[in-house]
Amino acid sequence: MRSLVGTRALIRLALRRDRILLPAFLVIVVGMVASGTQATIAFYPNLQSRIEAATVVNTTSSTLAMFGPIHDVTSLGAVSVFKLGMMGLIAIAILAARLVVRHTRAEEETGRLEMIGATVVGRRAPLTAALVVAGGMSIVTGGAAALGLVAAGLPREGSAILGAGFAALGLACAAIGALTAQVTMSARAAAGMATGAIGVFYLVRAIADAGPDGNLAWLSWASPIGWYQQTRPYAGNRWWPLALPLVLAVVMLVVAYAAAARRDFAAGLLADKSGRATASPSLATPLALAWRLQRGSFFIWASSFLVVGAVIGGITSSVSGFLDSPPVQDLMRRFGGVENVTDAFLSVELGMMAVVVTVYGMQAAMRLRAEETGLRAEPMLATPVTRIPWVWSHLTIALAGSAALMAIAGLSAGLTSAAQVDIPHQFWRVVEAAIIQVPAIWVVIGIGIAAFGLAPRLVIAGWVALVFFVLLGEFGPLFRLDQWLMNLSPYAHTPRMPGGHLTTGPLVWLIGIAAALIAAGLVGFRRRDLD
Amino acid sequence: MDAAIRIENLHKAFGSTRALDGLDLDVRVGEVHGLLGPNGAGKSTTIRVLLGLLRADSGVAELLGGDPWQDVESLHRRLAYVPGEVMLWPNLTGGEVIDLMGRLRGGLNPKRRADLLERFELDPTKKSRAYSKGNRQKVALIAALSSDVELLLLDEPTAGLDPLMDSIFRECLKELRAQGKTALLASHILSEVEALADRVSIIKSGRRVDVGSLADMRHLARVTITADLLGKPTGLSSLAGIHEMTTTGQHVEFVVDPEELNVALAALATIGVANLTSHPPTLEELFLRHYSEGEAVSDKGKRKAKAVKG
């Protein structure tokens, strides 16, 4: 047990560092799940309305792909949590994995852990402390979510199953983070690998849930997120699938601890190869450096969007199969008055993609702040590179990269969709619908850049704005918010394509606002001290 | 124009902390100028103002005849910078970083690059994340020293280097000075400044407390005398200008003001001298004198200044 000496002190240190993040996360997730559920209950006052809504969900590929099926159309709980439950679950999974990386590999990479390691701290203490914090977070958030659902008026057993499902997946993902933190030498890569694994879990179950005629449903068992769905909260309440994520967690932990014991400090299992002794001739500008630093991440995103686009385009034909179902048509009309169900499906899916692409763009743009606080901007700006071109280096990657990702998704979805449905010019219609999302993405990136230039300590404002806009879009109609409030979101202003009218007015406005925000950020950064 | 750097009455505050509090500094073209002070005295802040990374609150800062905040591009073509804490892009190799920095600065001398890599024994094919602190420092040094610039701004450039590499750095800097280059060398390593600097500015709590060549500073400072006498050292301690005298039998040790040296030596000669050594103050003694004076008064300011790096 000597190898665990100091664990308690490290746990306290981690809690001290995350004293705002963890409580804020808990409040947001639990508040969102509980209040959203309460609002949904009010939305469906009787059994008839519930069955109708659930039937629509179960026959619509897009909602099936995003949130999975409702296993009992009569169950109030199942109808009200299918959406929020999935969102809360993903949030916990990602945070659990990233927390572990943050308190192990990231500390090791910056050398802070070395300082701590020289004091009385056992070999296994840092990993154990990180796992306790991430596991604790999962269990507390899962438990609080269950209590919140009971308080919102849902049955106890289903709520307990749901909370336990949250906690179990959180534990499994913390263990996955523990393993990726041993494998790579960079925290960025470790967090990326763990998040990517969660993305794959999500994608696998999306294919299982939305596959044609349900004949891919068995794939659900290949995904830890699928295991959570198999517990069927409020719709059968099965406890035994909870064992699966726990077994996965144990296996991952055994491997992670074994790897941690075998490797040297600061080393990874994937050793770095040596590289070039001289730089390639093209590595001579800030933009070339930014591309060099970000290209790996871009290619991973691009290939993911190629696949996701193809999958979404590929299921458009099964969507049109539901054309005859009146409730679907009714729902689709409510999505914005678009008559054609295929178009509505693609429009919603591309809108979702735009949000995800914004995450990419923001991450790429905020690399600027990471470079600044990581003391890597200073040597750059001590050369003849002035501030504005330096900002444009990473900003170009963010703006052009997000446009490229939407184009890739559009091309890919357009190809598979055009092969499936018999609509004239379907390929170009889909590509166009994807591209028109770009200005809204740029506005959100612009908010991040404005914060970076004008108020660098509040640089998180860009992310906050993104979350706020997503919540407005997802829950605005549910809470019957005023239209002006929902109009704050740039995503509310992109024309509904394909099928709608292409009005350039809003697009020009969005581009203008993005340009103004970026200009403000540039002026601010030109005038301020470097941190 | 013979001033490479001219700073007058420069102020820079971070919140309530006054990092630079009326700093003066002048660096002549062709000299290695030592900027001496402990952590938190304002050395890094000074250099970051000179690089246009920080904007001064008030005062004059002039670099190579230009304004460091306005004329960034033209000035930075003519200088190179080595930070005290070198952070590199983890997935670039050392060689790539050296080339990139050189190209951004407008080109580097490939022969010199190869020569420096050899002298500093750096493997340029390793990824930056695999380098130790000392090796990261070498990357920054090679990048700076292999470009053809007029002025070097060096902020504790040898932090993390072993003594062998330290001496190679000293050689390189001496070579550059012989070529007429100018360097501002911020350091708290006294032996390094003593070995390299033509002139030294000692700064304390964001203000300059002393400046001059080491010879000048020594000339004005007290001399330490140790002597074995032939008789009893009576009456010595009452002479003007003699301080800190200790006596063990016929052995005396004291410091004396330079202008009273003649009188003191005459008094010793009257008693009779068996053996005598005198040595001028070391830089360390000069430095410590500035920092022990008024310790009680400036303690608060110093503690504040410590919150800010350099």
Chai-1 contact restraints between the chains, C-beta under 6 A:
chainA,res_idxA,chainB,res_idxB,connection_type,confidence,min_distance_angstrom,max_distance_angstrom,comment,restraint_id
A,M185,B,R129,contact,1.0,0.0,6.0,A-B,restraint_1
A,S186,B,P90,contact,1.0,0.0,6.0,A-B,restraint_2
A,D272,B,K127,contact,1.0,0.0,6.0,A-B,restraint_3
A,D272,B,A130,contact,1.0,0.0,6.0,A-B,restraint_4
A,S274,B,T125,contact,1.0,0.0,6.0,A-B,restraint_5
A,S274,B,K126,contact,1.0,0.0,6.0,A-B,restraint_6
A,G275,B,T93,contact,1.0,0.0,6.0,A-B,restraint_7
A,G275,B,T125,contact,1.0,0.0,6.0,A-B,restraint_8
A,G275,B,K127,contact,1.0,0.0,6.0,A-B,restraint_9
A,R276,B,T93,contact,1.0,0.0,6.0,A-B,restraint_10
A,A277,B,G95,contact,1.0,0.0,6.0,A-B,restraint_11
A,A277,B,P124,contact,1.0,0.0,6.0,A-B,restraint_12
A,A277,B,T125,contact,1.0,0.0,6.0,A-B,restraint_13
A,T278,B,G95,contact,1.0,0.0,6.0,A-B,restraint_14
A,T278,B,D99,contact,1.0,0.0,6.0,A-B,restraint_15
A,A279,B,E96,contact,1.0,0.0,6.0,A-B,restraint_16
A,A279,B,D99,contact,1.0,0.0,6.0,A-B,restraint_17
A,A279,B,L100,contact,1.0,0.0,6.0,A-B,restraint_18
A,L283,B,L100,contact,1.0,0.0,6.0,A-B,restraint_19
A,A284,B,R103,contact,1.0,0.0,6.0,A-B,restraint_20
A,G374,B,M87,contact,1.0,0.0,6.0,A-B,restraint_21
A,L375,B,M87,contact,1.0,0.0,6.0,A-B,restraint_22
A,R376,B,M87,contact,1.0,0.0,6.0,A-B,restraint_23
A,A382,B,L51,contact,1.0,0.0,6.0,A-B,restraint_24
A,A382,B,Y81,contact,1.0,0.0,6.0,A-B,restraint_25
A,T383,B,H76,contact,1.0,0.0,6.0,A-B,restraint_26
A,T383,B,L104,contact,1.0,0.0,6.0,A-B,restraint_27
A,T383,B,R105,contact,1.0,0.0,6.0,A-B,restraint_28
A,P384,B,E73,contact,1.0,0.0,6.0,A-B,restraint_29
A,P384,B,H76,contact,1.0,0.0,6.0,A-B,restraint_30
A,P384,B,R77,contact,1.0,0.0,6.0,A-B,restraint_31
A,V385,B,L104,contact,1.0,0.0,6.0,A-B,restraint_32
A,T386,B,V72,contact,1.0,0.0,6.0,A-B,restraint_33
A,T386,B,E73,contact,1.0,0.0,6.0,A-B,restraint_34
A,D529,B,L54,contact,1.0,0.0,6.0,A-B,restraint_35
A,D529,B,R55,contact,1.0,0.0,6.0,A-B,restraint_36
A,L530,B,L53,contact,1.0,0.0,6.0,A-B,restraint_37
